[in-house]
Amino acid sequence: MPTKHPQIEDEAGAVRFLRTVRIVLRYGPSARLPLASMYGAVPDKRLAFILTNALLASGEAVESSVVADRLVLLHRDLVPSVLALRMRHRGPLSAHATRALSYIEAEGTATAGDVRRLLGAVGTKRPDAADLALAELGREMLIDRGPSSTPGKGIFYLSPEGYPHRILAVAHPEIVRAARKISVADAIRAVAAAVGEVPRAKLAAMFKLCFSRAEVDAALDLSRRPSRT
């Protein structure tokens, strides 16, 4: 189970929390994942949403969906390692994802509603073509979501302007540059250290989009071999 942390009350506390845990579930906790969660650390969900936006706005956090098919916040220092591992497995995009990516590149940012209109998916059953295209781009770590406003009244997560999706390489060019310099073994070790003491099979399952169990074994066993003198 995730380690319990003091409840967070402000942005400074949220920053300290993320720097400590490195990976945090954006919403609620999961019994099957050994990760802390924002809703667990900040019981007031409106405040959790506000603080999440603050972390995204400052660049302290980057949202990702590559961990166990859940939305997580990654500390910025860990993102290059995760990105380096994910980039190795990128394949051809679907037609809808390709159109959505081109649109976001041209416009600089796009909401799900913008992509829905682009793909002619307005009013269709959810998850619709836009949902699937954006999810695909998120899994490939080609885009991320920036901060959104929090309505003063009503449902706190229904931002009037929607969630802005951005090109990851444009929003965080320093992360992409750093990712290109990290070896596979070093990146896996960084991820393993962030997750903490979990079975290797569990680690590989959580990051199945990034590395295999064999790669986990190779990276961690190498780090434990005595150096030659």
PAVEXLUM-5326 format. One line per field, with one value per residue (C-alpha): residue number from 1; residue in three letters; chain; x, y negated, z. Coordinates in steps of 0.001 Angstrom, whole numbers, plus 500000, padded with zeros to 6 digits. Example, Ala and Ser with C-alpha at 12.3 -4.5 7.8 and 13.67 -1.06 7.14 Angstrom:
2
i	c(1:2)
aa	c(ala:ser)
ch	c(A:A)
xx	c(512300:513670)
yy	c(504500:501060)
zz	c(507800:507140)
***
This chain:
229
i	c(1:2:3:4:5:6:7:8:9:10:11:12:13:14:15:16:17:18:19:20:21:22:23:24:25:26:27:28:29:30:31:32:33:34:35:36:37:38:39:40:41:42:43:44:45:46:47:48:49:50:51:52:53:54:55:56:57:58:59:60:61:62:63:64:65:66:67:68:69:70:71:72:73:74:75:76:77:78:79:80:81:82:83:84:85:86:87:88:89:90:91:92:93:94:95:96:97:98:99:100:101:102:103:104:105:106:107:108:109:110:111:112:113:114:115:116:117:118:119:120:121:122:123:124:125:126:127:128:129:130:131:132:133:134:135:136:137:138:139:140:141:142:143:144:145:146:147:148:149:150:151:152:153:154:155:156:157:158:159:160:161:162:163:164:165:166:167:168:169:170:171:172:173:174:175:176:177:178:179:180:181:182:183:184:185:186:187:188:189:190:191:192:193:194:195:196:197:198:199:200:201:202:203:204:205:206:207:208:209:210:211:212:213:214:215:216:217:218:219:220:221:222:223:224:225:226:227:228:229)
aa	c(met:pro:thr:lys:his:pro:gln:ile:glu:asp:glu:ala:gly:ala:val:arg:phe:leu:arg:thr:val:arg:ile:val:leu:arg:tyr:gly:pro:ser:ala:arg:leu:pro:leu:ala:ser:met:tyr:gly:ala:val:pro:asp:lys:arg:leu:ala:phe:ile:leu:thr:asn:ala:leu:leu:ala:ser:gly:glu:ala:val:glu:ser:ser:val:val:ala:asp:arg:leu:val:leu:leu:his:arg:asp:leu:val:pro:ser:val:leu:ala:leu:arg:met:arg:his:arg:gly:pro:leu:ser:ala:his:ala:thr:arg:ala:leu:ser:tyr:ile:glu:ala:glu:gly:thr:ala:thr:ala:gly:asp:val:arg:arg:leu:leu:gly:ala:val:gly:thr:lys:arg:pro:asp:ala:ala:asp:leu:ala:leu:ala:glu:leu:gly:arg:glu:met:leu:ile:asp:arg:gly:pro:ser:ser:thr:pro:gly:lys:gly:ile:phe:tyr:leu:ser:pro:glu:gly:tyr:pro:his:arg:ile:leu:ala:val:ala:his:pro:glu:ile:val:arg:ala:ala:arg:lys:ile:ser:val:ala:asp:ala:ile:arg:ala:val:ala:ala:ala:val:gly:glu:val:pro:arg:ala:lys:leu:ala:ala:met:phe:lys:leu:cys:phe:ser:arg:ala:glu:val:asp:ala:ala:leu:asp:leu:ser:arg:arg:pro:ser:arg:thr)
ch	c(A:A:A:A:A:A:A:A:A:A:A:A:A:A:A:A:A:A:A:A:A:A:A:A:A:A:A:A:A:A:A:A:A:A:A:A:A:A:A:A:A:A:A:A:A:A:A:A:A:A:A:A:A:A:A:A:A:A:A:A:A:A:A:A:A:A:A:A:A:A:A:A:A:A:A:A:A:A:A:A:A:A:A:A:A:A:A:A:A:A:A:A:A:A:A:A:A:A:A:A:A:A:A:A:A:A:A:A:A:A:A:A:A:A:A:A:A:A:A:A:A:A:A:A:A:A:A:A:A:A:A:A:A:A:A:A:A:A:A:A:A:A:A:A:A:A:A:A:A:A:A:A:A:A:A:A:A:A:A:A:A:A:A:A:A:A:A:A:A:A:A:A:A:A:A:A:A:A:A:A:A:A:A:A:A:A:A:A:A:A:A:A:A:A:A:A:A:A:A:A:A:A:A:A:A:A:A:A:A:A:A:A:A:A:A:A:A:A:A:A:A:A:A:A:A:A:A:A:A)
xx	c(500000:501185:502925:500728:501779:500686:497609:498389:496909:498692:500852:504110:502895:501855:505319:507005:504631:505324:509068:508892:506621:507711:504614:501097:497699:495900:492607:491745:493893:493965:494172:496204:498764:501435:501148:500035:497086:496111:492693:494356:496736:494144:490724:489032:488658:488217:491479:493158:492083:493353:496706:497041:496548:499201:501675:500979:501174:504557:505989:506633:504369:503623:500479:500865:498787:501624:501442:498976:496442:495841:496320:499295:501363:505071:507629:509475:512820:511398:509689:512852:513395:509802:509834:513142:511645:508332:509852:511443:508036:506215:504438:502370:499453:495848:494299:492302:495302:497384:494752:494437:498202:498495:495689:497295:500646:499035:496885:499320:496671:493318:490566:488712:485810:488038:489205:485640:484539:487607:486771:483014:482411:480124:477141:478477:478738:481582:484365:484177:486775:488264:488549:490329:492638:493711:494178:496400:498519:498789:499961:502613:503684:503309:500944:500205:497457:498083:496307:492669:490629:488463:484901:484013:480658:479274:481254:484911:486360:484108:486356:484476:487293:488100:491438:494225:496155:499628:502535:504866:508021:506827:505557:508625:511541:514084:512483:512790:516435:517182:515352:517637:520668:519414:520295:517606:519180:519509:515937:514555:516513:515130:511576:512154:513534:510494:508015:509847:509903:507584:508084:509795:506870:504588:506905:507030:503232:502716:505081:504277:504240:507820:509827:509710:510393:513616:514772:513942:516052:518942:518932:518544:520909:523564:523308:523982:527104:530328:532490:535762:538946)
yy	c(500000:496408:494667:492179:488543:485437:483832:481025:477581:475320:475245:475403:478578:480021:479349:481032:483984:484516:484146:486888:489426:488636:490347:489618:490696:487590:488581:491313:494125:497639:500789:502477:499717:498843:495134:492109:490107:486458:487187:489233:486407:483642:484894:481691:482574:478983:478040:481136:479973:476431:477688:480093:477159:475221:478087:478276:474503:474275:477213:479096:481874:483384:485422:488844:491931:494426:495876:498763:497025:494367:490616:489731:486676:487233:485007:483083:484694:488162:487348:487591:491173:492193:490422:492029:495454:494728:493241:496586:498185:495551:496878:495393:493298:493915:491559:489704:489323:488029:485397:484386:484078:481921:479690:479212:478465:475834:474230:474530:476016:477763:478957:482222:480201:478723:482198:483503:480851:481517:485221:484762:486606:484100:485897:489409:492097:491727:492582:490941:490464:487444:489252:492166:489972:487882:490995:492477:489331:489284:492895:492075:489090:486791:484455:483464:481485:478042:476370:475337:472845:473861:472450:470409:472151:475468:478581:477750:479887:478504:475727:473358:473374:477074:478795:477546:480310:479312:480778:482187:481237:477637:477291:478996:478900:479345:482676:483996:482924:484647:487816:488244:488475:491160:494822:497485:498989:495634:494703:497988:497570:494050:495319:498228:495883:493618:496474:497986:501546:503533:506912:506648:508286:505612:502838:504230:504587:500992:499721:502231:499421:498535:501671:505433:507635:508808:505205:504590:507572:506491:502908:503691:506657:504598:501888:504432:505983:505019:502654:503954:502486)
zz	c(500000:499378:502276:504095:503826:505712:504215:501790:502279:499793:496656:498587:500271:496914:495508:498479:498152:494445:494905:497525:495813:492202:490755:491996:490741:489559:491153:493650:495068:493642:495724:492982:492525:495107:494340:496301:494975:494960:496429:499147:500006:499574:500749:499547:495867:494726:496424:494956:491499:492132:493392:490465:488105:490009:489624:485891:485443:487191:485259:488480:487169:483783:483303:481709:481015:480549:484066:484391:482120:484773:484676:486831:487633:487113:488765:486069:486988:486298:483002:480835:482003:481304:477953:476942:477603:475892:472734:471880:471348:469353:466301:463465:464668:463705:461157:463819:466107:463202:462364:466001:466395:463286:464545:467956:466310:464096:466798:469685:471945:471610:473896:473522:472158:469456:468423:468578:466091:463919:463676:463322:466577:468309:469812:469198:471866:474353:474257:470860:468136:469907:473237:471577:469504:472492:474618:471915:471718:475497:475635:473043:475176:472201:474050:477607:479307:480646:483566:483341:485314:488248:488188:491240:491437:490291:489437:490041:487232:484466:483249:480881:478333:478671:479221:476930:475183:474057:472131:474788:472901:472606:476166:477664:475188:477979:478904:475366:475175:478467:477394:474400:476685:479086:478656:478928:482047:483815:482915:484271:487488:487911:487478:489849:492504:492149:492559:495521:496794:494525:492852:489495:487748:489203:488082:484546:484473:485609:482907:480181:477608:478525:479300:479763:482778:481122:480808:484474:485483:483275:484555:488245:488298:486512:489157:491915:490405:492172:490192:488771:490090)
***
